[in-house]
Amino acid sequence: MTFGARMLKTGIAVTLALYVSMWLEFTPHVIAAVAAIFALQPTIYRSWRYFLQQVQANTLGAIIALLAGTYFSNEPIAIGVVCILVIMICMKLKMSESIGLTLVTVVSVMEASGDWEFALNRFLLSLIGIVAAFLVNIIFVPPDPREQFTKQIHRVFNQLSLLLRTAISDEIKEKVFREQKQELADGLQALTDKYKLLEEELKKLKRVKYRQTRQVVVYKQLLHNLQKGYEVLETVQEHYFQSERTKEINRRYDRHLESLIKFNEYVLLKFEEKVKPESWKAESIEEENNAFMKEATSDSDDSRESAHRLFIVAASIYEYGHQTIRSDRLVERKGHDDEESSALLE
């Protein structure tokens, strides 16, 4: 487990919510703390959206709870019925993200049984927590999905690289391979979620720059590239070792995979502008990829099932190479766009 900015900000938001509620002499302070924990979001856009939703949902929930407490009772069954009603309303208004904290407000307000001052106190405590989390999120180390995506893509690639380099040689113990592969799958899922945050944030911006759009296109392709690498692992596991193959075939597949991995690493370094753009020509790897597929096609002329299995593996490796080449071209294009933008600003 790594200590991240979100852990730190959660602690700061809870502390701030508690201090403000103590300063205003609102009790119980724990409601403000719980609200702060719920309200912390992974992006600035989501923080703002959640803030607006929570204000609306909590206001609505507090009013319903106050009326229910005034005209009915605060018996457990009544609280349960009101909670169901509030959930239904929130879902109807497409504010499902706000349900958890809104229910905390509903339950705490219904304790008042018609006491407006008591109910207002509970409602304001929730607002204190929401505002505290919102302010902390935008002031202290504001979340940057792009930077997080870039760091995470390298971690995922390192895991993929280890498994692909040893996939054909079958050097890793089976238990270790399964564990590493599961970690890689989890990492890819987390990377996919991070990309969705990036895409969501871009779509909600009123004035989207061309450069930002290009960046997201590159991010999507880099993610797709890694997913194709993961598919190679699954294909090798499913078909390669169930086929008849010679030492020459093993060497050829292993050598080509090694070459593609190195090129993928180069593309990621070029994406971060750490290597010279022209230090590796994509045309050379494209020729190599085509030659590999041509040889694999020749091997598959055999009508045996074994040859067909090898062809499936070869096709998966070829597609991984094709997507890596495509990634390189998009990164190259992004670099030219950045140079053109800089020239215009000078």
N, C-alpha and C positions, 0 to 999 in steps of 0.2 A: 504493500500500500504506500502511495506517495502522498506527501503533504502538498496540497494544491491551494490555489488562490480562493477557490470556492469554500473550502473548509475554513480558511481564515476569515473570509467575509461573513460566513454564517455566524461564527463566534462574535464578530464585531457587531453584526446586526442585532443579535440577541441581547448583547450587553447594552447597546444603545437603546433598544426598546424597553429594557428593564429600568434603565436610569431615567428615561423620560417619563415612564409611568409612575416611578417613585417620586419624581420631582413634581408631577401634577397630582400626586396623591390619589391615583386611581388603583383600585385593587379588584381582583387579585392580579399581580404583575405577570403571572405565568401565561395569561391569555395573550398579552402583547408578545411574549417570547415565542409562543407557539405560532402566532401569526407571522412573525419575522422569519421563522424557519420555513414555513409554507411558501412565503412570497419570494424567496430568492430564486432568480431565473438565470439560465445560461447565456442569454444575450440581452443587449440593451433594448432591442425591439420587444422581446418577450417580457422584459421587466415592465416596460411602459404598458403593453397590452394587458398584462396580468394586473397591474395597478388599477387600470380603468375598470376591468372586469370585476375585480374584488370590491372596489368602491360601490359599483352598481349592485352586485350580488349580495354584499353584506348589508347594504341599505335596505334592499328588498327583503332579505331574510330577517333582519331586525324588526322591520315593520310587521311582517306576518307573525313573527314570534310574539311581539308585544300585543298584537290584537288577539292572538290565540290565548295568551296568558291572561288577558283582561276578561275576555268573554267566555272562556272555557276553564281550563285549569292547568296546573303544571304537573299533573300526574304523569308517570312514565309513559302510559299508553298515549296520552295526548301529545307528549313530546315526540314520540315515535311517529305518529300520524303527521305532525307538522314537518318533521324531517323528510318524510316521503314526499309530501307536497312540494317542499322547497327543491328537492332533487329533480322532480318532474319539471318544475318551472325553469330551473337552471338549464336543464337539457333542452327544453323547448326553445330557450333563448340562446342556445349554443354557447353556454358559459360553463361547460362541464369541468373545466380546469379549476373553477372557483368553488366547486361543491364542498371539498373537504373543509376549508376554512370557514365557509358560510355556515356549515352545520355546527361548527364550534361556536360561532356567534349566536345561532338559533338556540342552541341548548343553554348557553349562558344567559341569554336575554329572557328565556322562558322561566328561568328561576325567579325573575322579578315579579311575575304574576300581576302585571298591570302597573308596577311602580316605574314611572317614566324616568326618574332620576337614576335608578338602579340600572334600567335597561340602557340608557344613554351611556352610562359609565362603561358597561360591557362592550357596547358598540365602538366607543372611542378607543378602548384598549386594543381592539382588533385593528383599527385604523392606524394606531401608533406603530404596531408591528409591521404593517404593510408599508407604510411610509419609510420606516427605518430601513427595511430591507431594500427598498427602491433606491434610497439615497446612497446607502453603502455600496450597492451594486454599480452605480454610475460614477462614484467618486473614488473608491478604492480599487485599483487595478481593474478598470472596466474590461469586461469579457471581450476577447478578440477571437472569434471563431476561425478566422483565416490563419492566424499564428498557431492556434491549437491544432488545426487541420494539418498544417505543414509538419509540425513536430510529430504528430500521430502517424502520418503517412510513412515517415522514416522508420518508426518502431515496427509498423506492420510489415514494411518491406524487408527489414532485417530478419524477421521471423520467417517470411516467405522464402527469402534467399537461402537460409539454412536448410529448410526442408527440400527446396528444389535441387540444391547442390548435391544432396544425398539421396534424392528420390530414386534414381536409376541404380546407383551403387548399393542401395539398401544397407547403409552403414549404421544408421541410428537404430537403437533397440526399439522394438515394437511399442512398448509401453511409453517410452519417451516420445516417440513419433506421435502417438495418439494424443498425448498431453499437449505437445507443441502445436499440433494441428487444431486442437480445440481452442487454444489460446489465440491462434491465428484467426479462426472463425469469429471469435468474440471481438478481436481487434478490428476485423473488417466490418462487423456490425456496428461497432462504436464509431468507426470512420464514416459509415453510411449515415448514421444519425447526425454526425457533425456536419456532413455535407448538406443534409436537409435543413439544418439551421442556417447555413450560409445562403442557400437558395431562398429560404423563407425571408431572410433579412433583405436580400437584394430585391425581391418582388415587392416588398412593402415600401422601398425607398421611392419617393416621388420623382427625384431626378437621378436616374441611374446613368453613370458615365459608361462610355463604350469600353474603357479599360477594365472597369469592374465586371462587366458582362463577360469579357474575354477571360478574365481570371477564373470565373465560376465555370466556364466551359472547360478550361484546362483542369481544374480540380475534379470535375466530373469524369474526364477522360483518364486521369491518373488513378482514380478510384476504380474505374472500369478495368483498367489495365491490371491492377492487383487482383481483382476478382477473377480475371482470366487466368492469372497465375495460380490461384487457388484451385480453379477447375482442372488445371494440369495435374496437380497433386491427386485429386480425386480420380481422374482418369487413369493415371499411372497405377494407383492402388487397385482400381477395379479391373484393368485389362492387361497391363504390361507384364506382370509376373505370372499371369495365367496363359501367356503365349510362349511359343517356342522362339528362341532368339539366339544368335551367335554372339561371340565376344566382340566382333566387329560392329554389330548392331548396337550392343550396349555402349561401346565407345562413341559411336556416332551420336546416339541420342544424348548421352551424358555430356559430350563435348558441345553440342549445339545448345543444350539447356544452359550450360556454363556461360556460353557466349551471350545468350539472351539476358541472363541475369546481370552480367557486367554492363551490358548496354542499358538495361533498365536502371541500374544504379547511376550510370552516367546521365541519363535523362533527368533523374531526380536532382542530381547535383547541378545540372544546367538550369533546372527550374529555379533553384535557389541562387543562381548566378555565381557558382563557386568554381566553374570550369570554363575554359574558352569555348564559345559556341561552335566553332568549326573544328574542334579537336577530334571529333569522331563523325564521320559521314554516315548518315542513315542509309545511303544507297548500298554501302558495303554489307551491312547487316541484312538489308532486304534481299540482296543477291544470295547471301548465305542461307536465308530462310527459304527462299524459293528452291535453291539447290537441295536443301534438306527434304523439302516436301516432294520434290521430283524423285529422289532416291527412295523415299518411303512409298511413293505410288508404285514404283517398280517392284518393291518388296511385296506389295499387296496383290500382285498379279496372281499369286498362288490362291487357289480356291479354298484353302483350308481356313477354318475358323480362327486359328492362331494368327494368320496373316491379317485377317480383318481386324482383330483386336489391336495389333500393332499399328494399323492404319488409323484407328480411332485415337490412339495416343498421339501419333504424329500430327493428326489434324488439330488436336487440342494445343500441342506445342506450337504449331504453325500460327494458330490464332493468337496465342499469347505474344509471339513475335510480331505479328501484324499490328496488334494493339499498342505494343511498345514503340514501334516505328511511328504510328499515328500520334502517340503521346509526344514523341520527339518533335514532330512537325508542328504540333500545336504550341509546344513550349517555345520553339524557334520563332513562330509567328508572334507569340506574346512578347518575346524579346524585341522584335522589330517594332511592334506597336509602342512599347515603352520608350525606345530610342526616338521614334517619331514624335511622341508626346513631349519628351525632354527638349527636343530641338525646337518645338513650337513655343515652349515656355522661355527659352533663352532669348 
